[in-house]
């Protein structure tokens, strides 16, 4: 008999404790979050963000948004769920508080007073005894299963970093990387500078023009820039959307989990919403034009959309709870109103979708129970004043160029498919059928709910279905400048993906035996084989305008016929094997998943390689960043700048130059009028493209042109005395100014193709 050494006996309990601690830590959900944060930090470092900037930004978000937001979320919501949900919802709420605090702080000339709100919230929750308990998690605490926590983190990291990589490659922070950005990005950067120095804001690109726009995202970035000292360009091009996108995806995960009470629903909703493409029935366009309809990088191209979707997801998550509670209490309603105030100015497309979803819940209650859903009515009444305030005050009561133009979105897709600016009506109809069929396959679970009355009548499911249906209806009915009606579809798509997961849960059996699993795999394999055959039959070359209709509708009809044959086979098999009859809905679902699988895998492979660079780029003159920041550092916020970087004639002008206002953070006499409310109104009234509207103030344009092309003491005096211009920003890469400008204005700075002049009395 051998005895155990004393050292081994002594160390055994400690080793067991360490093992238990390690297991508990791995199951807590924190390791995947920590790993994702570390990978993101290294990713940002690779693309020019210093570790200090990343750390300072993260510190502000955690202490200024997440911590106070989580405390308020716990106190008002009456309990917690899993930690990642609380952190994401609290972060969104914290951003709302930041914006609502920054507006009066900037208005009174004390922007750093934005720190008062997080300091006050944290202090109150430390001092008040009844509130101290919210520093700890309370209520029904749920731990995320290990596979779901790591799988969810992997999906979030993959989607966010893959979409960011393509954007980062095109948008450098220094020369020459910043010189060819996506055409709208300098516009967004200019508005961040405007909100950093002025409240209420106006259009910085046309002096004196009102800003009727959803500008809360820019106010949020301006506040962060004031507190952290991080350049607005770094926030916009790197940090802000990265964090907002990750938060949004985590909230979608939580919404799917809450609706279905299944953990697998969270990763499934993210996979459907971010990866799933329609059946790739055309080898020459395997994405089924998803790149035009549902772009992966939409949040990077439109920071207002990325910010708005984060806040919208927090609103929906809260409404899921409210709609299922009998007596929710006052505190959750206060939380909802606070979030609605943030959504109000985050994105113009959100509140109409939310109100439509709530009205669907009210109508569903009337149909099912002959009385409206009380909570939905109250939520709609809370939403309506915010919608009216946004429309009448923030957006000035303007339509922003919105017109009723059914199928215009599919006209854009048809023009891309046939490489023609004027697709025929037949081609537009064909594209509409094929595209809607493709998205229907990706969201097949949502369509199945039409046959699942019990699940469909669940008020939160009705809410999301109403949001999705409204988004699709508006996107295919209206037309905005630059096809901006697409943002309604982008705003609805995540919720349709969640509804699709609800349908999957209703269709899939609770338990699947070996035979059923084999049958499901065979059905999916048949779907893969059918779509592969159809794709090969469609030809590899792009269609011409002459054969576009045949090339679009032919493979579609072949796919429908093949699907019909498979359906008949399924019915016959069910008659011979009664055991398959109950599995028929799941088999049909597996077949559709097989149709979608090849294009989805192709999509994932493209995301791994990095999204392609966007061809719609603006050209910025070399030295604009350096000259702009010099001017910003040597001028006052109210100083007015004139520049030659604009479309001089306005005839057929579509240059959209915003870089001077963007990098100087100063208002410009006239730089670009493309995105002003007046330009959209004139274009809609005259039936012109937005880029063809001439500037309405011809004397101002003539005075600006004379200063750069016919400089004289009188021309510059008029610019200074009549319009209040203090600085001239000349960019020789676009329009070389006349010689002799130095005789009438003092040259202060030169960088690349840019020169900065100061006008003196």
Secondary structure, DSSP 8 states (H G I E B T S, - for coil): -----HHHHHHHHHHHHHHHHHHHHHHSSHHHHHHHHHHHHHHHHHTT--HHHHHHHHHHIIIIIIHHHHHHHHHHHTS---HHHHHHHHHHHHHHHHHHHHHHHHHTT-GGGGHHHHHHHHHHHHHSHHHHGGGS--SS-----HHHHHHHHHHHHHHHHHHHHHHHHH--SSTTTTTT-BTTHHHHHHHHHHHHH-SS-B-TTBTT-B--S--HHHHHHHHHHHHH---HHHIIIIIHHHHHHHHHHHHHHHHHHHHHS-THHHHHHHHHHHT-------TT-TTTTHHHHS-TTHHHH-HHHHHHHHHHHHHHHHHHHHHH-S---HHHHHHHHHHHHHHHTT-HHHHHHHHHHHHHHHHHHHHHHSS--HHHHHHHHHHHHHHHHIIIIISTT--TT-EE-TTHHHHHHHHHHHT-SS--HHHHHHHHHHHHHHHHHHTHHHHHGGG-HHHHTSHHHHHHHHHHHHHHHHHHHEE-GGGTTHHHHHHHHHHHHHHHHHHHHHHS-S---HHHHHHHHHHHHHHHHHHHHHHHHT-SS---TTTHHHHHHHHHHHHHHHHHHHHHHHHHHHHH-HHHHTTHHHHHHHHHHHHHHHHHHHHHHHHHH-----S-B----TTHHHHHHHHHHTS-TT-EEEES-S-SS-SS------HHHHHH-SEESBS--TTSHHHHHHHHHHT--GGG---S-HHHHHHHHHHHHS--HHHHHHHHHHH-EEEEEEETTTS---TTGGGTSEEEEEETTEEEEE---
